[in-house]
Amino acid sequence: MFVKILSWLDERLGLTAIYNTVLDRKVPKVNWWFTLGSASLFLFAMQCVTGIMLTIYYVPDPAKAYDSIQYIMNDVAFGWLIRGMHHWGATLMIIVVFLHMLRTYFYAAYKYPRELTWLTGVVLLLATLGMGFTGYLLPMNQRSYWASKVGASIAGTVPGIGPFIEKVILGGSDISAVTLARFFSVHIWWLPVVIGALIGIHMYLVIRIGISMIPHEGD
Amino acid sequence: MPGSQHELSRNGFVKVVTAMVGTAMGAIIGIPAIGYLVSPATKIQKSDAWIPLGPLENIPLGEPTLFSFTRSQVTGWEKTVNSYGVYVWRKNEDEVKVFSNVCTHLSCRVRWDAEKKAYLCPCHAGIFDIEGNVIHDPPPRPLDMYAESEGNLKIEEGTLFIHFVGG
């Protein structure tokens, strides 16, 4: 019965072809460092799921953000777990994505014909850091506030247009309700959409071109 | 012999392990996730309480006296404070009755008029007598009453309490 349904679907959706292309593709003999890309993808998925869950209770308003998180942590069943996963998953994702970049760099996997994979990867790393920066403000505690203040001030040091950039980031001259709303928007819509699209291109290239070998001495 | 019917191939083993680990992870994440989503529905909010209205001996005899109190309610991250009023009427030394000041018509707040000896509703001219009975339309029923006979009023160590059930 189950096999019948599966083969019915397969005939119409081409599941076997997808499986063979995506998962059964030929790969050279590599090591554990080559699992970091999959780990990054898994963490992104996990951040998406836990992040979507958090928006059920979180309110992006300076007066209520902190209280809504206290509610998640103390009153909602497993709220501490969902937020904990999102919080620690964020840190882990930065580490894993960065190590993934280092592996690519030291194994020279960015060279022809994989330049575009590398370029999309660079943007993905920056977008991930952007997620970290925007997400940091959302709890609206002292640390969030001052970290965002420092981050925006750094942008403000750009010669000439710096102060303008800082005002655009903050949505005004200081951290306010406007800042929190735009950080929230960037955190849950703009960056996830960009990251999702780039992951699509990145993985299409990985599957199309295949992964590189570990370079030998003298290569 | 690899790949024979009785032996589990390397590929098959990986598939089984992946499925098992995947199921375990799904359960570990999925079950808390369901609890997380339905959590607010499982919290029963207790809104009734015995409200102390002070020592009985301080309440004047014969004339209904307005008492106000506030009740706070916490829903999620939001706290709302509502104020309520009741008229305490010591009919005589032994009998005390408490009336809600909420008109039974459309919930306006009624006011005791000492000259007319009646509760007047400012909205639609409803009038209640000192016992809370309707003496002028439109209120459909008497004022909500707290009395010892109703079981929602008690006197403990000289202090008057009413059993307040939400608002």
Interface residues (C-beta under 8 A of the other chain):
Chain A: V49 M53 I56 Y57 V59 K64 D67 S68 Q70 Y71 D75 V76 A77 F78 G79 L81 I82
Chain B: I29 P32 A33 G35 Y36 L37 V38 S39 P40 T42 K43 G76 W77 E78
